């Protein structure tokens, strides 16, 4: 199976000039730094211990920022390398005041490129976030006897079933992981089945507060426009959910003439499609990227920019989390809860069922089955229009998880230094 995987990767490499050119044309690749994907580094390695983190998405990188800040205080760590695959995730790192940390794009997962990457960066620890599993990279990491860690590990039931279809290959890959820190019990059980030997459940790093969130806010002009309105937010929405939320707005605006609905689609390339659908039912729509001023007639405000979700949670006391009215398994509600919002979600939340179970027990989240229940819940929550003070419990949980995780990484690094 590894041989087949490598054949596929090598075929992709042959096509990579065409793929890169196409992505450059679409604005999905950095015009200079795309070379990093071929293991041509644009930053210096320097001497000393280097801790390497790899995460794919914006959410994954944001979850480790508080941990990185803690690790930067460790004098035994000279440099922290963060890799990711997308432009949006790369831009996130620039927003934080990090002194020891550099960003590079993750290389194509070929045996040659991953070997070149590891020879250049020589990490003391290799830490992969959530569900980032790369066979050739894992194979080469173990060949160089670098400790391999799966941090904040997350495996859904669907993903687990897919791995089990290629059980022998899966066991071969997952056995390369030295230490795994799952974010929930479900993942812990899946990792055991996948033959990971050292597993320790600490908790979900996404509970951790990033203190810079307190100063990253919307500009005063936009905040002023929002203060005049009754607001609710529909976040991480998928196809069909935007129209459902727009129809909720249509019904409720008869009761609240100053109602404003913020929609943050899961995939912002769908913005024009969403805008057209909503306009067809007679609602006025503007987008974040247009920089248009919100007028008294504006019904829907679509956030079509990256990395700003938290800013809008701050002005929204009520947040509906998408991917839950349709069968997509739901989206992560932790950030909204940490910022004091009351959470509404549909019945399909299998991807985050332990988180939602906790939130339900603490009366932070509310489940709805359909359009009518959603309308009723939104109506009830925006009427009171108050932040959920139970977010302090989330903050306490997050602080404990961050401290334990930091201790674990520092211990692993100390043990690695002793070996060398």
N, C-alpha and C positions, 0 to 999 in steps of 0.2 A: 504493500500500500504506500509506503514511503517513496518507493521508486516511481509509482504512478503519480503521486503528488509532485515529485521533482520534475517529471516530464511535463506536467501541466504548467508549473512555474516557469520552466525554461521556454516553453512555447509563448507564455505571456511576455517574457523578456525579449523574445524575437519581435513581438508586436509592440513593445514598449515605446519606441520612438513615435509611432503613430498615435498610441494612447496618450502619451505626454503632450504631443502637439495639439491633439483634440482638447485635452483638459486645459492647456494653456489658453487656447482660443476661448474656452468657456469661462476662463477666470478661476479655475479650480486648482491651479498649480502656481507656485511662486516662480516668477520668470527666471530667477537665478538659483534659488535654493532647491529646485526640483532635483538637482544633482545629488543631494543628500540621500535620495531614495536609491541611488546606486552606490551608496557608502562612500561618497566623496565629501568628507566633512568640511564644514565652513567655520568651525570653532576649534580652538586648541585644546588638547587634552591636559597639559601641564602635569606636574608630579603630584603624588599623594593618592589618598583613597577617594574613589569616585563611586557614588551610589546612583544607580540608573533606574528611573521609573519609565514605564511605557503604558500609555492609556490612549484609547482610540478617540473617544468623543470629548466634547466640551465638558459634559457633566462629570466624566471620569477624572479629568484633569482638575476641575474645580474642587472635587472631593479630596484631593491630596494636597492642595495648597496649604492648609493649616499644618499638615504633617511636614511638608517641606520646610516651612518656616521654623518649626521646632528643630528639625534636623540640621538646618543651617547654623544653629547655635552650638552644635557639637564640633569641638576643635579637631576631632579625629577625621572629620569629613572635609576634604579640601574642595571638592566639586560635586555638584548634583546635576546629572544629565536627565532631561525630560524629553522623551520622544512621543510623537503622535503622527497621524497620517493626513490630517486635513488642515487647510488654511485657517479655518475658523478656530480650531483648537490651538494652533500655533499663535494666533493673535491674542488669545486669552492670557498666555504666560506674560506677555509684555505689559499687561495691566497691573501687575503686582511688583512691589519693590523687593525683588529677590537679589541677593548679593553673590551667592555662590552658584546659582542655577543658570544653565544654558539650555536652549531648545534646539533639537534637530528633528528632521523628518525620519520616520522609521523606514529602514531599507526594505526593498522588495525581498520577500522571504525565500531567496535562493541560497543554496549552500555556499556559493562563492561570496555573495554580497554580505551575508550575515557573518561569515568568517572574517571578512575584511573589516567589518564594523567592530567586531569584538577585539580584533588585534589592535585596532587604533584606540578604542576607548578603554579597554582593559578594566571593566567595572569590578569593584569589590563585591557588590551585590547587584543582582538583576531582579527588579520587582515589576511584575506585570499586574495590571489593574483589572479587576472584575472578570471578564470572560475572554481576555486576550490570549489566545492559544495559537502559537506559530511553530509548526513542526520543525522546520530547518533551523530556526533560531534556537529553539529548545535543545535540539540535538547538538548544536555547536557550543551552546553554553555549558552543557554537561561535559562535553569533550574537553573544555578548558577548565573544568572543575570550579566554575563560578557558582555560588549558591543561588538557586532559582526560587523565587517567592511569588506566589499568587496571592495578591493582597485585595481585601474587600471582595473576595471571589463571589461570583454570582452565576449560577447555572439554573435556567428555567427547566420546567418539565419537558417542554418541546425540544430544547437544546440537548438535554440529557438523552432523550429518545433517539435523537439523530446520532449522538456519539455512540450509543449502544448498537446502532446498525453496523458500525465498523469497530466492534468491541476490541479485537486484538490490536488494531492500530491505536485506538483510544487509550488502552492500557499502556501501550508503549510510550505514547506522548505524555500522558499524565504522570507516569512513574518518574519522569525527569524532574518533576517539581519537588523541591526539598522541603518547603514549608508552605502550607496554605492557611489563609485566614478568611474563612467564609463569612459573609454578612448575614446569613440566616441558617436555621437548622436544616431546611430543605437542601440547600447547597452542600452543607456538611455531609449529609447522607449520600448525596450523589458523588461527592469527591471520594468517599470511602469505597463506593462501588467501582469507581474509576481507578482504584489502586494508588491513591495518594496516601503516603504513609504518615506524615506529620501534619495533623490538622488541629487548629486551635480556634475556637469561636470567640471572637472579641466583640463583634457587632459591626454595624454598618457605618462606615466613615462619613457617609452623607448626612448623618445626624450632626456632624461637627460644624460649629459656627466658624465662618470665615470673618474675622473681625473687620476686614476692609469693607465688608458689606455695609457697615454703618456709615461709611463716607461715600460709597458709590450710589448716588441717587440721581433722579431725573433733574434736569435743569429747572430753575425757579419758574421760568415762563410756563413750562408744561405743567408743573405742579400746581400752579395757580389756576390753569384751565381745568385740571382735574378736581380741584377743591370745590368747584361749583356744581359738581355732578354726583349722583348716586352711582357707584361703580361696582361691577362684578367682573371677574376675569375667567375666561375659558382658555385653559392652557394645554399645550401638547395635544391639540385636537387633530383628528384624522378626518378623512373624507366622510361626508354625511354629518359629522358632529357639528361642524361650523354652521350648517343650515339649521340644524336642530336648535342650536344656541341663538341664532338670529331670530328664529320663530319665537323662542322664549322672550327675547327682547321685544319683539313685535307685540306680544300679548301684554307684557308688563309695562310698556311705555304708556299704555292707556291709563295706568294707575300712577306711574311716576313720570312726570313730564321732563324731569332732568336726568333720566337714566342714560348711562353710557356703558356699553359692553366692550371690554377689551378681549380680543381674540389673538392668541399666540399659537399659530399652527405648528405642528411638529415638524413639517417640512415647508420651509418658506418659499420654495420654488413654486408652490401651489397658490401663491398669493393672488395672482390675477384671476385664477379660476374661482377662488373663494369670493373675491370682491364682486365678480360678475354675478355669481349665484345669489349673493345677498342683495345686490342692487335690484335684481329681478323681482324681489318681494317688496320693493318700495322703500328700502332703508338707505340712509346716507352713510357712506363708508369713506374713511381716509386711512392711509397707511403711515406707519412710523417713518419710512424712508422718504416720503414725499415732503416731510417737514411742514405740511399744511397746518394751519391753526385750527384747533377744535372749536367749532361754532356751536351755538345752542341747538342747531338742527342736526349735528353729528350724532348718529346712532351707534355706529360700530367703528372701533379703532383697532386696526390690524397691525400687530407688531411683526414686521418682516425683516428684523435685524437679529444678529447673533449676540449671545452673551448678555442680554439685558433683562432676562426673565425676572430676576430678583427685584429689579427696580420697580416693575409693575406689580409684583406681589405686595410691595410696601404700600402701594396706594389702593390695594384691593383687599378688603376684609373678607371677601368671599371668593373662593377659587374652585372652579370645576376642573377636574383633571381628566383629560381625554384618553382615548384608546380604551375606554371602559364601557361606553354605551354600545360600541361595536366590539366584535370579538378579537381584540388585539392584546388582551392581557393587562391593560392599564399602563399608566405612566407613574413615575416616582413622585410621591407627594411630599417628600421630606422638606425640600427647600421652602415650599409654601407654608408648611406647618411651622418651621423654624422662624419664619418672618411674621407669625401671628395670624395667619389666615385660617378661616374655617374651611374645611375641605368637603367638596361634594364629588361623588364618583358614581359611575354606573356599576352594574353587577359583575363585569368582567375584569377582575383585578388579580388574576392568578400570578402574574409576574412579580407582584409585591404583596402577596397575601399576608405575610407576617407583619409587615409594616402597617397595612390597613387594619389588621386585627388589633394591633397596639393602639392605633389612633381611634378605632371604634371604642375600645375599652376606656380610653381617656376622654371620650366625647369630643374629639378633635375632627373626626370625619363623619359624613352622613352618606348613606347609600341610597341611590334612586334607581328605579327600574326602567323609566321611560320619560318621554317629553313632559307629561303632565306632572309627574313626581318632581322632575327637575325644576319646572316652573314654580311649583309650590315651595320647594326648599329655597330657591333663590329669593322668592318673595319674602319668606320668613326671615332669612338672614340679612338681606339688605335693609329690611325695615328697622332692625336694631342697629345695624351699621357699626359694629364694634369689633376691635381686634380680639382674637381668642387668647386670653391670658395664660392658657395652658402651655403656650410655647416655651415657658420657662422650664417645664419638665423635659422638653426635647433638648433644650440647651444643656441641662445637667447630664443627660444621657450622652450627648455628643462629647462633652468635656472628658467624661470617663473613658470613652472609646478612644479618643485622641491620645490621652496620656498612656493608656495601655499599649496602643499601637506603636507609639514613639519608643517606649521602653523595649518592646520586642525587636524593633529594627536596630536600635542601638546595641542590644545584646548580640544580635546576629553579626553585626559589624565587628564588635569586640572579639567574638569567637573567631571570625575570619582573619583578623589581624594577628591573633595568637598563632594561627596555623602557619602564617607566612613569617 
